[in-house]
Amino acid sequence: MVKSELIEAIAANTSCTVDSIHAEKVVNSILNDMSDALASKERIEIRGFGSYNFSQRTEYVARNPKTGERVEMPAKTTVNFRAGKELKNRVNAAIAKM
C-alpha cells in the first residue's frame, strides 16, 4: 500500500472524500506528527499495530566493493519498527489462508 492508496482507503471507510482532501490532510497530519516525534527521539507506540524504537550503531570500517578501498562509517542512530502482537497474528492468519 502506498500513501495514495491509504488516503483512498480512509476516504472510503469514513465520511471524508478524496475530492475534499480531508482524508489526505488526516494522513499528512499523522505522518508529520510521527516524523516530528521521531526527530525529537520520542518513542512511538500504537497498541495492536507496533512501535518505533531507536538503536545506536557504532562506527565501523567497511569496504567499497568496486575498489576495495576502506571506508570509515560513522556512528549513527537508526529507527526500528517492531510489529505488535495483533498485527503479527493478523498477518500470519492471512498468510496461512493462502
Phi and psi in radians as a Rosetta constraint file:
Dihedral C 1 N 2 CA 2 C 2 CIRCULARHARMONIC -1.831 0.35
Dihedral N 2 CA 2 C 2 N 3 CIRCULARHARMONIC 2.996 0.35
Dihedral C 2 N 3 CA 3 C 3 CIRCULARHARMONIC -0.978 0.35
Dihedral N 3 CA 3 C 3 N 4 CIRCULARHARMONIC -0.765 0.35
Dihedral C 3 N 4 CA 4 C 4 CIRCULARHARMONIC -1.119 0.35
Dihedral N 4 CA 4 C 4 N 5 CIRCULARHARMONIC -0.614 0.35
Dihedral C 4 N 5 CA 5 C 5 CIRCULARHARMONIC -1.214 0.35
Dihedral N 5 CA 5 C 5 N 6 CIRCULARHARMONIC -0.627 0.35
Dihedral C 5 N 6 CA 6 C 6 CIRCULARHARMONIC -1.114 0.35
Dihedral N 6 CA 6 C 6 N 7 CIRCULARHARMONIC -0.747 0.35
Dihedral C 6 N 7 CA 7 C 7 CIRCULARHARMONIC -1.067 0.35
Dihedral N 7 CA 7 C 7 N 8 CIRCULARHARMONIC -0.777 0.35
Dihedral C 7 N 8 CA 8 C 8 CIRCULARHARMONIC -1.115 0.35
Dihedral N 8 CA 8 C 8 N 9 CIRCULARHARMONIC -0.687 0.35
Dihedral C 8 N 9 CA 9 C 9 CIRCULARHARMONIC -1.147 0.35
Dihedral N 9 CA 9 C 9 N 10 CIRCULARHARMONIC -0.715 0.35
Dihedral C 9 N 10 CA 10 C 10 CIRCULARHARMONIC -1.154 0.35
Dihedral N 10 CA 10 C 10 N 11 CIRCULARHARMONIC -0.730 0.35
Dihedral C 10 N 11 CA 11 C 11 CIRCULARHARMONIC -1.113 0.35
Dihedral N 11 CA 11 C 11 N 12 CIRCULARHARMONIC -0.646 0.35
Dihedral C 11 N 12 CA 12 C 12 CIRCULARHARMONIC -1.245 0.35
Dihedral N 12 CA 12 C 12 N 13 CIRCULARHARMONIC -0.535 0.35
Dihedral C 12 N 13 CA 13 C 13 CIRCULARHARMONIC -1.705 0.35
Dihedral N 13 CA 13 C 13 N 14 CIRCULARHARMONIC 0.042 0.35
Dihedral C 13 N 14 CA 14 C 14 CIRCULARHARMONIC -2.341 0.35
Dihedral N 14 CA 14 C 14 N 15 CIRCULARHARMONIC -3.062 0.35
Dihedral C 14 N 15 CA 15 C 15 CIRCULARHARMONIC -1.450 0.35
Dihedral N 15 CA 15 C 15 N 16 CIRCULARHARMONIC -0.017 0.35
Dihedral C 15 N 16 CA 16 C 16 CIRCULARHARMONIC -1.279 0.35
Dihedral N 16 CA 16 C 16 N 17 CIRCULARHARMONIC 2.684 0.35
Dihedral C 16 N 17 CA 17 C 17 CIRCULARHARMONIC -2.174 0.35
Dihedral N 17 CA 17 C 17 N 18 CIRCULARHARMONIC 2.622 0.35
Dihedral C 17 N 18 CA 18 C 18 CIRCULARHARMONIC -1.127 0.35
Dihedral N 18 CA 18 C 18 N 19 CIRCULARHARMONIC -0.635 0.35
Dihedral C 18 N 19 CA 19 C 19 CIRCULARHARMONIC -1.090 0.35
Dihedral N 19 CA 19 C 19 N 20 CIRCULARHARMONIC -0.617 0.35
Dihedral C 19 N 20 CA 20 C 20 CIRCULARHARMONIC -1.482 0.35
Dihedral N 20 CA 20 C 20 N 21 CIRCULARHARMONIC -0.005 0.35
Dihedral C 20 N 21 CA 21 C 21 CIRCULARHARMONIC 0.940 0.35
Dihedral N 21 CA 21 C 21 N 22 CIRCULARHARMONIC 0.304 0.35
Dihedral C 21 N 22 CA 22 C 22 CIRCULARHARMONIC -1.133 0.35
Dihedral N 22 CA 22 C 22 N 23 CIRCULARHARMONIC -0.769 0.35
Dihedral C 22 N 23 CA 23 C 23 CIRCULARHARMONIC -1.088 0.35
Dihedral N 23 CA 23 C 23 N 24 CIRCULARHARMONIC -0.703 0.35
Dihedral C 23 N 24 CA 24 C 24 CIRCULARHARMONIC -1.121 0.35
Dihedral N 24 CA 24 C 24 N 25 CIRCULARHARMONIC -0.699 0.35
Dihedral C 24 N 25 CA 25 C 25 CIRCULARHARMONIC -1.113 0.35
Dihedral N 25 CA 25 C 25 N 26 CIRCULARHARMONIC -0.673 0.35
Dihedral C 25 N 26 CA 26 C 26 CIRCULARHARMONIC -1.109 0.35
Dihedral N 26 CA 26 C 26 N 27 CIRCULARHARMONIC -0.858 0.35
Dihedral C 26 N 27 CA 27 C 27 CIRCULARHARMONIC -1.092 0.35
Dihedral N 27 CA 27 C 27 N 28 CIRCULARHARMONIC -0.812 0.35
Dihedral C 27 N 28 CA 28 C 28 CIRCULARHARMONIC -1.077 0.35
Dihedral N 28 CA 28 C 28 N 29 CIRCULARHARMONIC -0.698 0.35
Dihedral C 28 N 29 CA 29 C 29 CIRCULARHARMONIC -1.112 0.35
Dihedral N 29 CA 29 C 29 N 30 CIRCULARHARMONIC -0.793 0.35
Dihedral C 29 N 30 CA 30 C 30 CIRCULARHARMONIC -1.094 0.35
Dihedral N 30 CA 30 C 30 N 31 CIRCULARHARMONIC -0.828 0.35
Dihedral C 30 N 31 CA 31 C 31 CIRCULARHARMONIC -1.142 0.35
Dihedral N 31 CA 31 C 31 N 32 CIRCULARHARMONIC -0.684 0.35
Dihedral C 31 N 32 CA 32 C 32 CIRCULARHARMONIC -1.131 0.35
Dihedral N 32 CA 32 C 32 N 33 CIRCULARHARMONIC -0.758 0.35
Dihedral C 32 N 33 CA 33 C 33 CIRCULARHARMONIC -1.136 0.35
Dihedral N 33 CA 33 C 33 N 34 CIRCULARHARMONIC -0.682 0.35
Dihedral C 33 N 34 CA 34 C 34 CIRCULARHARMONIC -1.169 0.35
Dihedral N 34 CA 34 C 34 N 35 CIRCULARHARMONIC -0.732 0.35
Dihedral C 34 N 35 CA 35 C 35 CIRCULARHARMONIC -1.103 0.35
Dihedral N 35 CA 35 C 35 N 36 CIRCULARHARMONIC -0.743 0.35
Dihedral C 35 N 36 CA 36 C 36 CIRCULARHARMONIC -1.096 0.35
Dihedral N 36 CA 36 C 36 N 37 CIRCULARHARMONIC -0.724 0.35
Dihedral C 36 N 37 CA 37 C 37 CIRCULARHARMONIC -1.118 0.35
Dihedral N 37 CA 37 C 37 N 38 CIRCULARHARMONIC -0.765 0.35
Dihedral C 37 N 38 CA 38 C 38 CIRCULARHARMONIC -1.155 0.35
Dihedral N 38 CA 38 C 38 N 39 CIRCULARHARMONIC -0.660 0.35
Dihedral C 38 N 39 CA 39 C 39 CIRCULARHARMONIC -1.119 0.35
Dihedral N 39 CA 39 C 39 N 40 CIRCULARHARMONIC -0.497 0.35
Dihedral C 39 N 40 CA 40 C 40 CIRCULARHARMONIC -1.535 0.35
Dihedral N 40 CA 40 C 40 N 41 CIRCULARHARMONIC 0.155 0.35
Dihedral C 40 N 41 CA 41 C 41 CIRCULARHARMONIC 1.054 0.35
Dihedral N 41 CA 41 C 41 N 42 CIRCULARHARMONIC 0.616 0.35
Dihedral C 41 N 42 CA 42 C 42 CIRCULARHARMONIC -1.609 0.35
Dihedral N 42 CA 42 C 42 N 43 CIRCULARHARMONIC 2.433 0.35
Dihedral C 42 N 43 CA 43 C 43 CIRCULARHARMONIC -1.350 0.35
Dihedral N 43 CA 43 C 43 N 44 CIRCULARHARMONIC 2.447 0.35
Dihedral C 43 N 44 CA 44 C 44 CIRCULARHARMONIC -1.996 0.35
Dihedral N 44 CA 44 C 44 N 45 CIRCULARHARMONIC 2.264 0.35
Dihedral C 44 N 45 CA 45 C 45 CIRCULARHARMONIC -2.313 0.35
Dihedral N 45 CA 45 C 45 N 46 CIRCULARHARMONIC 2.133 0.35
Dihedral C 45 N 46 CA 46 C 46 CIRCULARHARMONIC -2.012 0.35
Dihedral N 46 CA 46 C 46 N 47 CIRCULARHARMONIC 1.836 0.35
Dihedral C 46 N 47 CA 47 C 47 CIRCULARHARMONIC -0.941 0.35
Dihedral N 47 CA 47 C 47 N 48 CIRCULARHARMONIC 2.318 0.35
Dihedral C 47 N 48 CA 48 C 48 CIRCULARHARMONIC 1.467 0.35
Dihedral N 48 CA 48 C 48 N 49 CIRCULARHARMONIC -0.299 0.35
Dihedral C 48 N 49 CA 49 C 49 CIRCULARHARMONIC -1.858 0.35
Dihedral N 49 CA 49 C 49 N 50 CIRCULARHARMONIC -1.035 0.35
Dihedral C 49 N 50 CA 50 C 50 CIRCULARHARMONIC 2.856 0.35
Dihedral N 50 CA 50 C 50 N 51 CIRCULARHARMONIC -3.040 0.35
Dihedral C 50 N 51 CA 51 C 51 CIRCULARHARMONIC -2.447 0.35
Dihedral N 51 CA 51 C 51 N 52 CIRCULARHARMONIC 2.686 0.35
Dihedral C 51 N 52 CA 52 C 52 CIRCULARHARMONIC -1.936 0.35
Dihedral N 52 CA 52 C 52 N 53 CIRCULARHARMONIC 2.172 0.35
Dihedral C 52 N 53 CA 53 C 53 CIRCULARHARMONIC -2.183 0.35
Dihedral N 53 CA 53 C 53 N 54 CIRCULARHARMONIC 2.995 0.35
Dihedral C 53 N 54 CA 54 C 54 CIRCULARHARMONIC -2.003 0.35
Dihedral N 54 CA 54 C 54 N 55 CIRCULARHARMONIC 2.608 0.35
Dihedral C 54 N 55 CA 55 C 55 CIRCULARHARMONIC -2.411 0.35
Dihedral N 55 CA 55 C 55 N 56 CIRCULARHARMONIC 2.607 0.35
Dihedral C 55 N 56 CA 56 C 56 CIRCULARHARMONIC -1.769 0.35
Dihedral N 56 CA 56 C 56 N 57 CIRCULARHARMONIC 2.200 0.35
Dihedral C 56 N 57 CA 57 C 57 CIRCULARHARMONIC -1.753 0.35
Dihedral N 57 CA 57 C 57 N 58 CIRCULARHARMONIC 2.326 0.35
Dihedral C 57 N 58 CA 58 C 58 CIRCULARHARMONIC -1.388 0.35
Dihedral N 58 CA 58 C 58 N 59 CIRCULARHARMONIC 2.838 0.35
Dihedral C 58 N 59 CA 59 C 59 CIRCULARHARMONIC -1.243 0.35
Dihedral N 59 CA 59 C 59 N 60 CIRCULARHARMONIC 2.643 0.35
Dihedral C 59 N 60 CA 60 C 60 CIRCULARHARMONIC -2.655 0.35
Dihedral N 60 CA 60 C 60 N 61 CIRCULARHARMONIC 2.944 0.35
Dihedral C 60 N 61 CA 61 C 61 CIRCULARHARMONIC -1.844 0.35
Dihedral N 61 CA 61 C 61 N 62 CIRCULARHARMONIC 2.181 0.35
Dihedral C 61 N 62 CA 62 C 62 CIRCULARHARMONIC -1.990 0.35
Dihedral N 62 CA 62 C 62 N 63 CIRCULARHARMONIC 3.074 0.35
Dihedral C 62 N 63 CA 63 C 63 CIRCULARHARMONIC -2.210 0.35
Dihedral N 63 CA 63 C 63 N 64 CIRCULARHARMONIC 2.428 0.35
Dihedral C 63 N 64 CA 64 C 64 CIRCULARHARMONIC -1.267 0.35
Dihedral N 64 CA 64 C 64 N 65 CIRCULARHARMONIC 2.084 0.35
Dihedral C 64 N 65 CA 65 C 65 CIRCULARHARMONIC -1.144 0.35
Dihedral N 65 CA 65 C 65 N 66 CIRCULARHARMONIC -0.430 0.35
Dihedral C 65 N 66 CA 66 C 66 CIRCULARHARMONIC -1.361 0.35
Dihedral N 66 CA 66 C 66 N 67 CIRCULARHARMONIC -0.774 0.35
Dihedral C 66 N 67 CA 67 C 67 CIRCULARHARMONIC -1.868 0.35
Dihedral N 67 CA 67 C 67 N 68 CIRCULARHARMONIC -0.286 0.35
Dihedral C 67 N 68 CA 68 C 68 CIRCULARHARMONIC 1.367 0.35
Dihedral N 68 CA 68 C 68 N 69 CIRCULARHARMONIC 0.044 0.35
Dihedral C 68 N 69 CA 69 C 69 CIRCULARHARMONIC -1.177 0.35
Dihedral N 69 CA 69 C 69 N 70 CIRCULARHARMONIC 2.447 0.35
Dihedral C 69 N 70 CA 70 C 70 CIRCULARHARMONIC -1.291 0.35
Dihedral N 70 CA 70 C 70 N 71 CIRCULARHARMONIC 2.389 0.35
Dihedral C 70 N 71 CA 71 C 71 CIRCULARHARMONIC -2.238 0.35
Dihedral N 71 CA 71 C 71 N 72 CIRCULARHARMONIC 2.190 0.35
Dihedral C 71 N 72 CA 72 C 72 CIRCULARHARMONIC -1.427 0.35
Dihedral N 72 CA 72 C 72 N 73 CIRCULARHARMONIC 2.111 0.35
Dihedral C 72 N 73 CA 73 C 73 CIRCULARHARMONIC -1.760 0.35
Dihedral N 73 CA 73 C 73 N 74 CIRCULARHARMONIC 2.194 0.35
Dihedral C 73 N 74 CA 74 C 74 CIRCULARHARMONIC -1.295 0.35
Dihedral N 74 CA 74 C 74 N 75 CIRCULARHARMONIC 2.823 0.35
Dihedral C 74 N 75 CA 75 C 75 CIRCULARHARMONIC -1.165 0.35
Dihedral N 75 CA 75 C 75 N 76 CIRCULARHARMONIC 2.563 0.35
Dihedral C 75 N 76 CA 76 C 76 CIRCULARHARMONIC -2.696 0.35
Dihedral N 76 CA 76 C 76 N 77 CIRCULARHARMONIC 2.815 0.35
Dihedral C 76 N 77 CA 77 C 77 CIRCULARHARMONIC -1.744 0.35
Dihedral N 77 CA 77 C 77 N 78 CIRCULARHARMONIC 2.332 0.35
Dihedral C 77 N 78 CA 78 C 78 CIRCULARHARMONIC -2.065 0.35
Dihedral N 78 CA 78 C 78 N 79 CIRCULARHARMONIC 2.719 0.35
Dihedral C 78 N 79 CA 79 C 79 CIRCULARHARMONIC -1.793 0.35
Dihedral N 79 CA 79 C 79 N 80 CIRCULARHARMONIC 2.277 0.35
Dihedral C 79 N 80 CA 80 C 80 CIRCULARHARMONIC -2.068 0.35
Dihedral N 80 CA 80 C 80 N 81 CIRCULARHARMONIC 2.495 0.35
Dihedral C 80 N 81 CA 81 C 81 CIRCULARHARMONIC -1.889 0.35
Dihedral N 81 CA 81 C 81 N 82 CIRCULARHARMONIC 2.338 0.35
Dihedral C 81 N 82 CA 82 C 82 CIRCULARHARMONIC -2.157 0.35
Dihedral N 82 CA 82 C 82 N 83 CIRCULARHARMONIC 2.086 0.35
Dihedral C 82 N 83 CA 83 C 83 CIRCULARHARMONIC -1.172 0.35
Dihedral N 83 CA 83 C 83 N 84 CIRCULARHARMONIC 2.502 0.35
Dihedral C 83 N 84 CA 84 C 84 CIRCULARHARMONIC -1.377 0.35
Dihedral N 84 CA 84 C 84 N 85 CIRCULARHARMONIC 2.902 0.35
Dihedral C 84 N 85 CA 85 C 85 CIRCULARHARMONIC -1.038 0.35
Dihedral N 85 CA 85 C 85 N 86 CIRCULARHARMONIC -0.796 0.35
Dihedral C 85 N 86 CA 86 C 86 CIRCULARHARMONIC -1.103 0.35
Dihedral N 86 CA 86 C 86 N 87 CIRCULARHARMONIC -0.709 0.35
Dihedral C 86 N 87 CA 87 C 87 CIRCULARHARMONIC -1.141 0.35
Dihedral N 87 CA 87 C 87 N 88 CIRCULARHARMONIC -0.781 0.35
Dihedral C 87 N 88 CA 88 C 88 CIRCULARHARMONIC -1.023 0.35
Dihedral N 88 CA 88 C 88 N 89 CIRCULARHARMONIC -0.807 0.35
Dihedral C 88 N 89 CA 89 C 89 CIRCULARHARMONIC -1.097 0.35
Dihedral N 89 CA 89 C 89 N 90 CIRCULARHARMONIC -0.726 0.35
Dihedral C 89 N 90 CA 90 C 90 CIRCULARHARMONIC -1.149 0.35
Dihedral N 90 CA 90 C 90 N 91 CIRCULARHARMONIC -0.743 0.35
Dihedral C 90 N 91 CA 91 C 91 CIRCULARHARMONIC -1.145 0.35
Dihedral N 91 CA 91 C 91 N 92 CIRCULARHARMONIC -0.805 0.35
Dihedral C 91 N 92 CA 92 C 92 CIRCULARHARMONIC -1.095 0.35
Dihedral N 92 CA 92 C 92 N 93 CIRCULARHARMONIC -0.669 0.35
Dihedral C 92 N 93 CA 93 C 93 CIRCULARHARMONIC -1.145 0.35
Dihedral N 93 CA 93 C 93 N 94 CIRCULARHARMONIC -0.708 0.35
Dihedral C 93 N 94 CA 94 C 94 CIRCULARHARMONIC -1.165 0.35
Dihedral N 94 CA 94 C 94 N 95 CIRCULARHARMONIC -0.687 0.35
Dihedral C 94 N 95 CA 95 C 95 CIRCULARHARMONIC -1.199 0.35
Dihedral N 95 CA 95 C 95 N 96 CIRCULARHARMONIC -0.632 0.35
Dihedral C 95 N 96 CA 96 C 96 CIRCULARHARMONIC -1.132 0.35
Dihedral N 96 CA 96 C 96 N 97 CIRCULARHARMONIC -0.520 0.35
Dihedral C 96 N 97 CA 97 C 97 CIRCULARHARMONIC -1.316 0.35
Dihedral N 97 CA 97 C 97 N 98 CIRCULARHARMONIC -0.310 0.35
